[in-house]
Amino acid sequence: MYPIAPSHPNYSSSGTSKFIPEIWSGKLLVKFYMSTVFGEIANTDYEGEIKNYGDKVIIRTTPDITINDYVIGQNLVYQRPESTPVELLIDKGKYFAFTCDDVVAYQSDLKLLDDWSDDAAEQMKIKIDAEILSSVYADVSSYNKGATAGKDSGSINLGTSGSPYQVTKTNVLDILVDCGTVLDEQDIPEQNRWIVIPPWFAGLIKKSDLKDASITGDGTSVLRNGRLGMIDRFTLYTSNNLYTATDGTKTAFYVLFGHKSAISFASQMTKVETLRAESTFGDLVRGLNIYGFKVLKPEAIGLLYCYK
């Protein structure tokens, strides 16, 4: 085998990474990535063309049209609708950069650059996903969180700091219905509703009394096919990226639910470059992704502060 500098990673079968297929016969172990959900729960309607860090996406909002009573013979009063544009600032960025030596690439029958680039893209999605889920809860409407949630009822307990809501297999379906009621009281459309839950929450749903398979929109029980589908108009997504906090002796989860119109996300992979390295025989690969996100409709997103 070609000699390797002491500080250089060993991609042969005797090294830790084992990218040279002397033992693995050219097959890498399948890497399972954490599920990302931001592409499903956020809209990209206003993405437009983003070229640089610091660009702005101007979002035109829809004004509220006034509805008046009418009597025969009256003069009509005309409204001049006005809306204030919202700016979505592209103020965040993440990058990857790595080196692939010519000798390593030549000795391997795997497409290392392609493989590592794909991995970098997946890891970037995970980082951005975690950032969104740990940020947007701060912009939730006061009617859609806390112990007195519900714009009309004010009687729905979604958990508070110091007193998170305990979710069990007995009450898990009830709390999902309560989350739906919170959105109902805000007149949020039933289509395109979502909720992001941790894996243990999904496990409680599967252990709950889901005797009627139609409750999830599927033809068979979740205990048979493992798919959660939809419950009370929510499409359910599981994620390990939800924000958590230590509340006393409990680990509390910031479970988010809402409508796809609530969050807008815009992203652009502005730079992907392959350069020749100056200090070694190899390629330098680097990529820059710039992005931004914003809660456009606080009334269309809710927070369940809960623990198992």
C-alpha positions as CSV (number, residue, x, y, z in Angstrom):
1,M,0.0,0.0,0.0
2,Y,1.2,3.5,-0.8
3,P,2.9,5.2,2.3
4,I,0.7,7.6,4.3
5,A,1.8,10.6,6.4
6,P,1.2,10.1,10.2
7,S,-1.4,12.8,10.5
8,H,-3.3,11.7,7.4
9,P,-6.5,9.5,7.8
10,N,-6.0,5.9,6.5
11,Y,-8.7,4.9,4.1
12,S,-7.4,1.4,3.6
13,S,-8.8,-1.7,5.2
14,S,-6.3,-1.4,8.0
15,G,-7.3,2.2,8.7
16,T,-10.3,3.4,10.7
17,S,-12.3,4.8,7.8
18,K,-11.9,1.8,5.5
19,F,-12.9,3.5,2.3
20,I,-10.4,1.4,0.2
21,P,-12.5,-1.7,-0.5
22,E,-10.0,-4.4,0.4
23,I,-12.4,-6.0,2.8
24,W,-15.7,-4.3,2.1
25,S,-15.7,-5.3,-1.6
26,G,-16.6,-1.7,-2.7
27,K,-19.6,-1.4,-0.5
28,L,-19.9,1.2,2.3
29,L,-22.2,0.6,5.2
30,V,-25.5,2.3,4.7
31,K,-25.6,5.5,6.7
32,F,-29.0,6.4,8.2
33,Y,-29.6,10.1,8.4
34,M,-32.0,11.7,10.9
35,S,-35.3,12.7,9.2
36,T,-35.6,16.3,8.2
37,V,-38.9,18.0,8.3
38,F,-38.4,21.7,7.5
39,G,-39.1,21.0,3.8
40,E,-42.5,19.6,4.8
41,I,-43.7,22.1,7.4
42,A,-42.4,25.3,5.9
43,N,-43.4,26.9,2.6
44,T,-40.9,28.1,0.0
45,D,-43.5,30.2,-1.9
46,Y,-41.4,33.3,-1.7
47,E,-37.9,31.9,-2.4
48,G,-37.3,33.7,-5.6
49,E,-33.8,34.1,-6.7
50,I,-31.2,34.4,-4.0
51,K,-27.6,35.2,-5.0
52,N,-25.8,36.5,-1.9
53,Y,-25.7,36.4,1.8
54,G,-27.7,39.4,3.0
55,D,-30.3,39.3,0.2
56,K,-33.9,40.1,1.1
57,V,-37.0,38.3,-0.1
58,I,-39.9,40.8,-0.1
59,I,-43.2,39.1,0.8
60,R,-46.5,40.8,0.0
61,T,-49.1,40.0,2.5
62,T,-52.9,39.8,1.9
63,P,-54.9,42.6,3.5
64,D,-58.1,41.9,5.4
65,I,-61.2,42.8,3.3
66,T,-64.0,44.4,5.3
67,I,-67.5,42.9,4.9
68,N,-70.4,45.3,5.4
69,D,-74.1,45.0,5.8
70,Y,-76.2,46.1,2.8
71,V,-79.6,47.7,2.5
72,I,-81.4,48.7,-0.7
73,G,-80.6,52.2,-1.9
74,Q,-77.6,52.8,0.2
75,N,-74.3,54.3,-1.0
76,L,-71.5,51.8,-1.1
77,V,-68.4,52.5,1.0
78,Y,-65.2,51.5,-0.8
79,Q,-62.2,50.2,1.1
80,R,-58.7,50.9,0.0
81,P,-56.9,47.6,0.9
82,E,-53.4,48.1,2.3
83,S,-50.8,45.6,3.2
84,T,-47.3,46.0,4.7
85,P,-44.7,44.0,2.9
86,V,-42.7,41.6,5.1
87,E,-38.9,41.1,4.6
88,L,-37.4,37.7,4.8
89,L,-33.7,38.3,5.4
90,I,-31.2,35.7,4.0
91,D,-28.9,36.2,7.0
92,K,-27.7,32.7,7.7
93,G,-25.1,30.4,6.0
94,K,-23.4,27.1,6.4
95,Y,-20.6,25.5,4.5
96,F,-18.6,22.3,4.0
97,A,-15.1,21.9,2.9
98,F,-12.9,18.8,2.5
99,T,-9.9,17.4,0.7
100,C,-9.6,14.2,-1.4
101,D,-6.0,13.1,-2.3
102,D,-5.4,11.9,-5.8
103,V,-3.8,8.7,-4.6
104,V,-6.8,7.9,-2.4
105,A,-9.3,8.6,-5.1
106,Y,-7.2,6.5,-7.6
107,Q,-6.9,3.5,-5.3
108,S,-10.6,3.4,-4.4
109,D,-13.3,2.2,-6.8
110,L,-15.8,4.3,-5.0
111,K,-16.7,7.8,-6.1
112,L,-15.4,9.4,-2.9
113,L,-16.1,13.0,-3.9
114,D,-19.7,12.2,-4.9
115,D,-20.2,10.2,-1.7
116,W,-18.8,12.8,0.6
117,S,-20.6,15.6,-1.2
118,D,-23.9,13.7,-0.7
119,D,-23.1,13.3,2.9
120,A,-22.3,16.9,3.4
121,A,-25.7,17.9,1.8
122,E,-27.5,15.6,4.2
123,Q,-25.6,16.8,7.3
124,M,-26.4,20.4,6.3
125,K,-30.1,19.6,6.1
126,I,-29.9,18.2,9.6
127,K,-28.2,21.3,11.0
128,I,-30.7,23.6,9.4
129,D,-33.6,21.5,10.5
130,A,-32.5,21.6,14.1
131,E,-32.0,25.4,13.9
132,I,-35.5,26.0,12.6
133,L,-37.1,23.7,15.1
134,S,-35.2,25.3,18.0
135,S,-36.1,28.9,16.9
136,V,-39.6,29.3,15.6
137,Y,-41.4,28.3,18.8
138,A,-40.5,31.8,20.2
139,D,-42.9,33.4,17.7
140,V,-45.9,31.3,18.5
141,S,-49.1,33.3,19.2
142,S,-49.9,33.6,22.9
143,Y,-53.3,32.0,22.1
144,N,-51.6,28.8,20.9
145,K,-49.5,27.9,23.9
146,G,-49.5,27.7,27.6
147,A,-52.0,26.4,30.2
148,T,-54.9,28.6,28.8
149,A,-54.5,28.1,25.1
150,G,-57.4,28.6,22.7
151,K,-58.4,32.0,21.4
152,D,-62.0,31.4,22.2
153,S,-62.0,28.9,25.0
154,G,-58.8,29.8,26.8
155,S,-59.1,26.4,28.5
156,I,-56.7,24.1,26.7
157,N,-53.6,23.1,28.6
158,L,-50.5,22.8,26.3
159,G,-48.0,22.9,29.2
160,T,-46.0,25.7,30.7
161,S,-42.5,26.1,32.1
162,G,-42.4,24.4,35.5
163,S,-45.5,22.4,34.5
164,P,-45.0,20.6,31.2
165,Y,-47.9,18.5,30.0
166,Q,-47.4,14.7,30.6
167,V,-48.2,12.7,27.5
168,T,-49.2,9.0,28.0
169,K,-50.7,6.3,25.7
170,T,-54.0,7.1,27.4
171,N,-54.2,10.8,26.6
172,V,-52.0,11.1,23.5
173,L,-54.9,11.2,21.1
174,D,-56.8,13.7,23.3
175,I,-53.9,16.1,23.2
176,L,-53.7,15.8,19.4
177,V,-57.3,16.7,19.2
178,D,-56.7,19.7,21.6
179,C,-53.9,20.9,19.3
180,G,-56.3,20.8,16.4
181,T,-58.9,22.7,18.4
182,V,-56.4,25.4,19.1
183,L,-55.9,25.9,15.3
184,D,-59.7,25.7,14.7
185,E,-60.2,28.6,17.1
186,Q,-57.8,30.6,15.0
187,D,-59.7,29.7,11.8
188,I,-56.7,28.0,10.3
189,P,-57.5,25.8,7.2
190,E,-57.7,22.1,7.8
191,Q,-55.6,21.2,4.8
192,N,-51.8,21.2,5.1
193,R,-51.7,21.0,8.9
194,W,-48.7,19.3,10.5
195,I,-47.2,18.3,13.8
196,V,-43.6,17.4,14.6
197,I,-43.2,14.9,17.4
198,P,-40.3,13.0,19.0
199,P,-40.0,9.2,18.5
200,W,-41.3,8.4,22.0
201,F,-44.4,10.4,21.2
202,A,-44.9,8.4,18.1
203,G,-44.5,5.2,20.1
204,L,-47.3,6.3,22.5
205,I,-49.6,6.8,19.5
206,K,-48.9,3.3,18.3
207,K,-49.6,1.9,21.8
208,S,-52.9,3.9,22.1
209,D,-56.3,2.7,21.4
210,L,-56.2,3.1,17.6
211,K,-58.7,0.3,16.9
212,D,-60.1,2.1,13.8
213,A,-57.4,2.2,11.1
214,S,-59.3,5.0,9.3
215,I,-58.3,7.4,12.1
216,T,-54.9,7.7,10.5
217,G,-56.1,7.8,6.9
218,D,-54.6,4.4,6.2
219,G,-56.2,1.1,5.4
220,T,-54.5,-0.8,8.1
221,S,-53.6,-0.2,11.8
222,V,-50.4,1.6,12.6
223,L,-49.5,-1.5,14.7
224,R,-49.4,-3.4,11.4
225,N,-47.6,-1.0,9.0
226,G,-45.8,1.4,11.4
227,R,-47.0,4.4,9.5
228,L,-48.6,7.2,11.4
229,G,-50.3,9.0,8.5
230,M,-52.8,11.6,9.6
231,I,-54.6,12.1,12.9
232,D,-57.3,14.7,13.4
233,R,-56.2,16.5,10.1
234,F,-52.5,16.6,11.2
235,T,-49.8,15.0,9.1
236,L,-47.4,13.6,11.7
237,Y,-43.7,13.9,11.3
238,T,-41.1,12.5,13.8
239,S,-37.8,14.2,14.4
240,N,-34.9,13.9,16.8
241,N,-34.2,17.6,16.3
242,L,-36.9,19.1,18.4
243,Y,-35.7,21.6,21.0
244,T,-35.6,20.3,24.6
245,A,-35.2,21.8,28.0
246,T,-34.5,20.4,31.5
247,D,-37.5,21.3,33.6
248,G,-36.9,20.2,37.2
249,T,-36.3,16.4,36.9
250,K,-38.0,16.2,33.5
251,T,-36.9,16.6,29.9
252,A,-39.5,18.8,28.3
253,F,-39.9,18.8,24.5
254,Y,-41.0,21.7,22.4
255,V,-43.5,19.9,20.1
256,L,-44.5,22.2,17.2
257,F,-47.8,22.0,15.3
258,G,-49.4,24.3,12.7
259,H,-50.2,25.0,9.1
260,K,-47.7,25.2,6.2
261,S,-48.4,28.9,5.7
262,A,-47.0,29.8,9.1
263,I,-43.3,29.5,8.3
264,S,-41.5,30.6,5.2
265,F,-38.1,29.3,4.3
266,A,-35.7,30.3,1.5
267,S,-32.4,28.7,0.7
268,Q,-29.9,28.6,-2.1
269,M,-26.7,26.6,-2.5
270,T,-24.8,29.5,-3.9
271,K,-21.3,28.0,-4.3
272,V,-20.1,24.5,-5.0
273,E,-16.5,24.4,-6.1
274,T,-13.8,21.9,-6.7
275,L,-10.2,23.3,-6.6
276,R,-6.8,21.8,-7.0
277,A,-5.0,21.8,-3.6
278,E,-1.7,23.8,-3.4
279,S,0.0,21.8,-0.7
280,T,-0.8,18.3,-1.8
281,F,-1.9,16.3,-4.9
282,G,-5.6,16.3,-4.6
283,D,-8.9,18.2,-4.9
284,L,-10.5,20.7,-2.5
285,V,-14.3,20.6,-2.4
286,R,-16.3,23.3,-0.7
287,G,-19.9,24.4,-0.7
288,L,-21.9,27.4,0.7
289,N,-25.6,27.3,1.5
290,I,-27.3,30.6,2.4
291,Y,-30.8,30.7,3.8
292,G,-33.3,32.4,6.0
293,F,-36.6,31.6,7.7
294,K,-39.4,33.6,9.3
295,V,-42.7,33.0,11.0
296,L,-45.2,34.8,8.9
297,K,-48.4,33.8,10.7
298,P,-47.9,33.4,14.4
299,E,-51.6,32.4,14.7
300,A,-51.0,29.4,12.4
301,I,-48.4,27.7,14.6
302,G,-48.7,26.2,18.1
303,L,-46.5,24.8,20.8
304,L,-47.0,21.8,23.0
305,Y,-44.6,21.8,25.9
306,C,-44.6,18.2,27.1
307,Y,-42.7,15.3,28.5
308,K,-43.1,11.5,28.6
